[in-house]
């Protein structure tokens, strides 16, 4: 069964050995698509290649981007990994529940599994670009996990359900991340103009909209309708 629609995205990875270990984990569980965003690690260097062993071709074939927004622009679903349970990120998947969600969508949608840098994970702005979040339950006294270990746990759960589960696919092609981000930019502009958003902190409410629409799983038509709504609000304001 092809997992070509599922990508591992490493945002600003720092460790050469970790990068190589991620490649081995990907090969173990049948994934072949790797993306680096602004890597600090020497992902083509000797240490990474040694750790990758027979999976080093993933390093050579990986896509490299300067920023996360560009890297995720043509994905339909982005799932960020984090231990940060902030106000706007209450509905976390665990690896097993995330695998069920992915199982029902991966054939029709391009899915990014986004992992942050080893020392600080994904920032709030990084997580804003993701519709869903995964956290791995760990001991509260030591919550941080090694990057490659985190990738291994998540990929194991995905591989397990895809290879052993029975299909109950929700066949819906979702809008791409770039289309949804354009919608949020339009909403922010329009809602600021009608003074719905606090000009000192517009993202306070916008993060709630991100949560609502992330949960709704917008398709292209729905994004277009919401653009139309924003345009109509602007028309009434100007009139």
ABEGO torsion letter per residue (X at the ends): XBAAABBBBBBGBABAAAAAAAAAAAAAAGBABBBBBGBABBAABAAAAAAAEAAAAAAAABBBBABAAAAAAABABBBBBBABBBAABABBBBAAAAAAAAAAAAAABBBBBBBBBAAAEBBAAAAAABABBBBBBBBAABABBBAAAAAAAAAAAAAAAAAABBBBBBBBBBBBAAAAAAAAAAAAAAAAAAGABBAABAAAAAAAAAAAAAAAGBBAAAAAAAAAAAAAAAAAAAX
